[in-house]
Amino acid sequence: MTADKNILTAVKLGVVSIAMFGFGYALVPLYDLICEYTGLNGKTGVISLSEADKLAIDSSRLVTVEFDTNVNSRLPWEFTAEQRTMQVHPGQIYEAIFVARNLSDRSITGQAIPSVAPGKASLYFNKTECFCFLQQTLGPGETKRMPVRFVVDTEIPGKIHRVTLSYTFFSIAGPVVTKQTTGADQVPNS
């Protein structure tokens, strides 16, 4: 009888361990899905250029988009936006240019992580092209101009008048990602 209880307990623990591993494995995609639908963590949406072209433009309204640039302390780069703010009409496609410069004497690969504030606005901020979709490699002293094409959805709540698009560049160690699947009509940066 005791041997049967031990076997049953071992089976239950095995099932619980496998379930915990599966749950842990599913957390990242689950988190991304929750962020996409709730605007949590300021993640932006991605739409194709053909979808963005079909949007109606609300020329009666202006939203101020601020661009915030940051570089992790382990990455010897300068990173700025050519324009700090932009007045945009919801529904219209805009382009902002960002500039990164490698201050070191070696090639370094970095990845920009975006966020949008306020978090609710991220549900209405969509990119058709972004340097953040790809890892960026800069040679020693190299400077690179990188575009972001975006559209603010016309459904953005009327009380949101200012949106901050923030990027933080981090150093990437390991293999370089050449393209991320997003479903958007995007052209990889060269």
C-alpha positions as CSV (number, residue, x, y, z in Angstrom):
1,M,0.0,0.0,0.0
2,T,2.8,2.4,0.9
3,A,4.6,1.6,-2.4
4,D,1.4,2.5,-4.4
5,K,1.1,5.8,-2.6
6,N,4.7,6.6,-3.3
7,I,4.2,5.8,-7.0
8,L,1.1,7.9,-7.1
9,T,2.9,10.8,-5.4
10,A,5.8,10.5,-7.8
11,V,3.4,10.6,-10.8
12,K,1.6,13.6,-9.5
13,L,4.9,15.4,-8.9
14,G,6.0,14.5,-12.4
15,V,2.8,15.9,-13.9
16,V,3.1,19.1,-11.8
17,S,6.7,19.5,-12.9
18,I,5.8,19.1,-16.6
19,A,2.9,21.5,-16.2
20,M,5.1,24.1,-14.5
21,F,7.7,23.8,-17.3
22,G,5.1,24.2,-20.0
23,F,3.6,27.2,-18.2
24,G,7.1,28.8,-17.9
25,Y,7.8,28.1,-21.5
26,A,4.5,29.8,-22.5
27,L,4.9,32.9,-20.4
28,V,6.8,35.0,-22.9
29,P,4.3,34.5,-25.8
30,L,1.5,34.9,-23.4
31,Y,2.9,38.1,-22.0
32,D,3.4,39.5,-25.5
33,L,-0.1,38.6,-26.4
34,I,-1.5,40.3,-23.3
35,C,0.7,43.4,-23.9
36,E,-0.5,43.6,-27.5
37,Y,-4.2,43.6,-26.6
38,T,-4.1,45.7,-23.5
39,G,-1.3,48.2,-24.3
40,L,0.5,47.0,-21.2
41,N,4.3,47.7,-21.3
42,G,3.9,50.3,-24.0
43,K,4.4,47.9,-26.9
44,T,3.4,49.4,-30.3
45,G,1.4,47.7,-33.0
46,V,2.7,46.8,-36.4
47,I,0.6,47.2,-39.6
48,S,1.4,46.8,-43.2
49,L,1.9,49.8,-45.4
50,S,-1.1,48.8,-47.5
51,E,-3.3,48.8,-44.3
52,A,-1.9,52.2,-43.3
53,D,-2.6,53.7,-46.7
54,K,-6.3,52.7,-46.3
55,L,-6.8,54.7,-43.1
56,A,-8.9,57.9,-43.1
57,I,-6.9,60.9,-42.1
58,D,-8.4,63.1,-39.3
59,S,-7.1,66.5,-40.4
60,S,-9.2,68.2,-37.7
61,R,-7.0,66.8,-34.9
62,L,-3.3,67.0,-34.0
63,V,-1.4,64.7,-31.6
64,T,2.1,65.6,-30.5
65,V,4.6,62.7,-30.8
66,E,7.7,63.1,-28.7
67,F,10.8,61.0,-29.4
68,D,12.9,59.8,-26.5
69,T,16.3,58.1,-27.1
70,N,18.4,56.2,-24.6
71,V,21.5,53.9,-24.8
72,N,22.3,51.2,-22.2
73,S,25.5,52.1,-20.4
74,R,27.2,48.9,-21.8
75,L,26.8,50.2,-25.4
76,P,29.3,52.8,-26.5
77,W,26.9,54.5,-28.9
78,E,25.3,57.9,-29.3
79,F,21.7,57.7,-30.3
80,T,19.4,60.7,-31.1
81,A,16.2,61.6,-33.0
82,E,16.7,64.2,-35.7
83,Q,13.4,65.8,-34.5
84,R,12.5,65.8,-30.8
85,T,8.7,66.3,-31.5
86,M,6.3,66.0,-34.3
87,Q,2.7,67.2,-34.8
88,V,0.7,64.4,-36.5
89,H,-2.8,64.0,-37.8
90,P,-4.3,60.6,-36.8
91,G,-4.5,58.3,-39.8
92,Q,-1.7,59.9,-41.7
93,I,1.7,58.0,-42.2
94,Y,4.7,59.9,-40.9
95,E,8.5,59.2,-40.9
96,A,10.9,60.0,-38.2
97,I,14.7,59.6,-38.5
98,F,16.9,58.4,-35.7
99,V,20.7,58.5,-35.8
100,A,23.1,56.1,-34.1
101,R,26.9,56.4,-33.9
102,N,29.4,53.8,-32.7
103,L,31.9,55.6,-30.5
104,S,34.2,52.5,-30.2
105,D,37.0,51.1,-32.3
106,R,35.2,47.8,-33.0
107,S,32.0,46.6,-34.7
108,I,29.1,46.3,-32.3
109,T,25.6,45.0,-32.8
110,G,22.7,46.6,-30.9
111,Q,18.9,46.2,-30.7
112,A,16.5,49.0,-29.9
113,I,13.6,48.2,-27.6
114,P,10.6,50.5,-28.1
115,S,7.9,51.7,-25.7
116,V,5.1,54.1,-25.8
117,A,3.7,56.3,-23.1
118,P,1.0,56.7,-21.9
119,G,0.5,52.9,-22.1
120,K,-3.1,53.3,-23.4
121,A,-1.7,55.2,-26.5
122,S,0.3,52.1,-27.5
123,L,-2.9,50.5,-28.7
124,Y,-3.2,53.3,-31.3
125,F,0.4,53.7,-32.3
126,N,1.3,51.5,-35.3
127,K,4.6,51.2,-37.2
128,T,4.9,50.1,-40.8
129,E,8.7,50.1,-40.7
130,C,11.2,50.4,-37.8
131,F,14.9,49.9,-37.2
132,C,13.8,48.2,-34.0
133,F,12.5,45.2,-36.1
134,L,16.2,44.3,-36.8
135,Q,19.4,44.2,-34.9
136,Q,21.8,47.0,-36.1
137,T,25.5,46.5,-36.6
138,L,27.7,49.6,-36.7
139,G,31.4,49.5,-37.6
140,P,34.0,51.5,-35.7
141,G,33.0,55.2,-35.8
142,E,30.1,54.4,-38.1
143,T,27.0,56.6,-38.1
144,K,23.7,55.3,-39.4
145,R,20.4,57.1,-40.1
146,M,17.4,54.9,-39.4
147,P,13.8,55.5,-40.3
148,V,10.6,54.8,-38.4
149,R,7.4,55.0,-40.3
150,F,4.3,55.2,-38.2
151,V,0.6,56.1,-38.0
152,V,-1.5,57.1,-35.0
153,D,-4.9,55.4,-35.3
154,T,-7.9,57.7,-35.7
155,E,-9.5,55.8,-32.8
156,I,-7.0,57.2,-30.3
157,P,-9.0,58.6,-27.4
158,G,-9.6,62.4,-27.6
159,K,-8.1,62.9,-24.2
160,I,-4.7,61.7,-25.4
161,H,-2.9,64.8,-26.9
162,R,0.7,63.7,-26.4
163,V,2.4,60.4,-27.1
164,T,6.0,59.6,-26.3
165,L,7.8,57.0,-28.4
166,S,10.9,55.9,-26.5
167,Y,13.8,53.7,-27.7
168,T,16.6,52.2,-25.6
169,F,19.5,50.6,-27.5
170,F,21.1,47.5,-25.9
171,S,24.3,45.7,-26.9
172,I,23.6,42.3,-28.5
173,A,26.1,39.4,-27.9
174,G,25.7,36.4,-30.2
175,P,24.3,35.8,-33.7
176,V,22.8,38.7,-35.6
177,V,19.0,38.6,-36.4
178,T,18.5,39.6,-40.0
179,K,14.7,39.9,-40.0
180,Q,11.9,39.5,-37.5
181,T,8.6,38.2,-38.7
182,T,6.0,40.9,-38.2
183,G,3.5,40.7,-41.0
184,A,4.3,44.2,-42.0
185,D,5.5,45.4,-45.4
186,Q,9.0,46.4,-44.3
187,V,12.3,46.8,-45.9
188,P,15.3,45.7,-43.9
189,N,17.8,48.5,-43.1
190,S,21.1,48.3,-44.9
